[in-house]
């Protein structure tokens, strides 16, 4: 690396590292000063650690006589109000829509006071992020030594999705680990581990549908079989704790809970196509339309994997690009994708930076990698200059739109990566 390249890297990473330090200090102060309870009770900032509180409440409900009412909005609000020492919110909206097994797995965490539970949960999420990043670098095209990779990983903690994750106590880092580890195991032929990880990603079921596509497109039936058995075991565990009716009614709870917010402010805060359309139209037809388009996005992803898998000579070379396309299409076409889920854009960034392509498609790949590199700064710019109802979501929505278009165009040109041509 020459001095000019080194200077460019420093100028790119330094602001993100400073932001990462600020976000880290906020979280460390919360843990060290035991101020979690005070923060989540703050009426001036009602959504501070809101998501973690909803997970904690899910575990509390699962361990209580009210376990059969896990997906009842009034029950969730009552438990949430107790944890946050606030009055219950009005309405019957469901605030915790994760798979039934999630609440069961969180029961041990609720045996701890909320402050201690949050500390362990947050430390675990940071460890999950770095573990996922390390696994990606083992299969990605990023060619740097370990301390450079560590700096890059830390710098990417200074992004808007990580900031929102820290403010809400979201599970994004855990999903990032599962997806990264799944892709690593799939790439290395570790089918048993890949299947187990695929099942664990189903705590957000609409995402698990997309993560299953690489195994389906490559006809890795062992991965899918293990995932199905593991998923069945998780559902049986949930049924034993919550009762079969609660588990059986989960799909209806998802549809009811998600459709309740189809015209609400929550939909505008999404970074997917649904959020983009809601930002400009606010129409009731957006939800059913984008639900249909999610199916189209899934089928498109499957088509790309099947098409490339037929060319055995290029199968290994194409894996990085196909995995990146899966993440991008998943985030953009899913009907329930928030800004904190944008952390998953680290996956295509690590897989594609330093990758190679023939001259015919190098322009598209350059655009994709340049856009991924610009994403953290564009997201922060949006936070500063856009109105409050758009500042978190709109920049990432437009970025995903551009990435999706570029990725589809690249595949339409018949990409055939070659190792001897560098982007």
Steps between C-alpha positions, in 0.01 A plus 500: 500500500643841400472820705207635295293187558586504870393865528169424328432219744577721800278781373218253439525307827592774750159677517323164531740394777422820692128435462552140612679625811207731578242224459712263709539756780123550512445126544787454745373785715153342506644171622760635744268753667202261513298771328305265275186526713519881512552522123215270402266688739588837349178653369700749292653207311223236509661259254840472671569123532137441396576187298708337771219568746257326264729194481533498877121520530464213254711283728300617802171411332631160390591421860166622639142369516429738209725303265209406272446874440852563372377666180216694659571873467337601829697235691828611343432866580412414860827315557698766316351772719606306810860464379524864394299641793266685265130493421393240242476634147155522352396273217543131423813509282739209548850617586682164505451301180797266513460124471357323809828327583670838555293577808576152636875542448485834682345356816841449672589864429189619682619330818746792524415863583449708183828691549711185521301327226560793266873504578539132412280537194692801368846350563381187321377704203838672457678166521256365239578788265879451514465122468281539192742749345795266561319211329416715198862603455598132485296451183487855357726669251628760751878450506638672811685383808319433828553838668374685191191281496449576869513875435252466213267293717515758778447788256181341368362516853480875436208470258136607534366141519733425792405830666129414476574145615676633811221751571223240471682190623422320174599143401669610176849390604377151579333473159822627344693220672254230394498615136879539484561162664240338274667632185841396633379144570321480166816612319718254691260208454410473870142394428399400851605831653348693209165329555497579872589864435232531234242381753618757755453786251129421500447727799429742211317254272481725193881517500546125546308448175772691315790339686366158397536592131877434467458146634191445284665639187808282553281198579657452839221281632693403812514867607127542444419171671704588810340846505152347482572258785656775714203728429263223601692450826477872575126501433446193720693670780285811458181293498599325821552836669230715340247244381427385144226762437747785556750347258233415243359853512839666447462550121165673557661718768771608254249597233276679750783684670675603179184613321403717798804715423450501123390864502680603817817695564681172563477409131664829401796409721570188295793490257344251256285572196196518726657780702606683185148494356343595832733799526359646178144366480370390842246286314324192637593301187870507583490207743325245272704614199835466674397163647458375143828662398678320784395173338637632169828593674527150647438337163754728334761406760427131451526538121843662532633219720359225277629667183853540635506156662461336159843630403722290727821667381386837631303385803769577758592835345138609492423414862606840637294695252196275537517523881527879475202510263298286740556744787422805287183355346388371839535840666335690215207273415407374848191667643646552846853644487605778736810717505676282759476209254727707275786358706474200266644716220836426664464151351514603131761765580743247648427237235539732201778745591804390305301261279570460128290512186548505122506833324142461373357521851770680695306828479199357683718335763695821551172685552379240752821505704523881487139527619563257786803706603300824486202357689614582858559866412181534296303359793650751744443782251134406487481503880627860498313662210170315449172552690446285810255260334747425217849555640561142616342299221496690169879501429530125550181436299646689203836325543329160493304602191824593323679184614211278393486658154877476455510140618222391266666683213829329577341156486306595188836565332594138565768542766785256488763605760863446415778500756749681283300820452470733795228751577 
